[in-house]
């Protein structure tokens, strides 16, 4: 088991099916993948669908979690964040994907993402 951290710059150069292949092959090997940014809704659905189709005795599926800061803010801070989100789009946040066989639980709150292993 290992941890792979994929930068947004690496992910954005791959086509959607290549992203899914890269993530799924790492997770099938027992690695937890941390991605800078967020997968699109379609990519996340495809990842889960392909993982479900690949379930076997050795591979039991994936767990996916996404963390994005959502603190109560002043109006000016909300305006700045809206502009940043408009420009950065899916680059903001962190996505964690791991094999469900080794991930016991994922706890999320606005300040942290906690991954508990079996």
N, C-alpha and C positions, 0 to 999 in steps of 0.2 A: 504494500500500500504506500502511496506517495501523494504528494500535493503538486498539482500543476497550476501555475498562475499564467493566464493568457492575457496579453495586453490588448487593448482596443485596436491598436495599429495592426497586430497580427490578424485578429478576427475580421476586421473590415476588409482585408485584402482577399479573404476567402468567399467563395460563393456560398449561399445558404446551405446547400446540401453538403458542401465540404466542411462547413462549421459543425454541422450535426455529426458527420462522420468522425471528425477529429475529437469532438467531445465524447461521443458514444464509445469510440474505441478505447479512449483513456479510462472511462468509467468501467467498461467491461474488464479492463486489466486490473481493476481494484483501486484506481486512483480517484482522488477528489479533485475536481477542476474548479478553479476560481477564475472568473472572467471579469475583467474591467468592463463595466457597462452592462447592458441588458440585451438578451435575445429578443427578437420580435415575437409577438404573440404566435404567429404562424410557425416560427422556428421552434419555439418551446413546445407547441402541440406536436410538431413532427418528431422532435426528440423523444417525447413521452410515448407517442405511438410506435416509433421504431423500437424503443426500449421494451415496451409491452410485447411486441412481436418477437423479441429476442430472448424472452424469459426462458430459462432452463434451470437445471439443478445447480449450476455454477453461478449463473447470473440471475438475480432476482428483481431487477428493475432499478429505477433511479429515483432519487430525491432531488428536487429543485427548489431553491430559495433565492429570493431577490431582496436586497437591502438598499433602500434609498432614504436618505434623511428627510424626515417630515416634522420639524420642530415648529411650535407656534412662533410666528415671526411678526415683526412690524411690517407695515404696508410697503415701505421702501425695500425691505429685504425680500418680500414676496415678489415685488416687481423685478428686482435683480435676478432672482431665481427663475422667473418666467422667461426672461431674456436669455439666460444661460441655457435653459432647457430647449428653447427654440433653436439656438445655435448648435448645441451639443447633442441634442436628440437622445439617442440610446447610449450615449457614452457615459452618462451619469449613473452611478450606483455600482453594485457588485452582485454578480450572480454566482451561486455555488451549486454545483451539480456533483452528486456522488452516488455510489452504489448503495441501494437500500439494504443490502446485506451487512454493511458495516456501519451505516448511519442509524443510530438509535432514534434520534430526535433532532429537529431543527427548531430553535426558538428564535423568534424575531420580535423586536420592538424597534421604535424609532432610533434608538441609540446604538444598538448592537445586534449582531447576528451570532448566535451560539450554536455550534454543531457538536452534538454529543455522539460519540462513537460507542459501538457495542464492544 
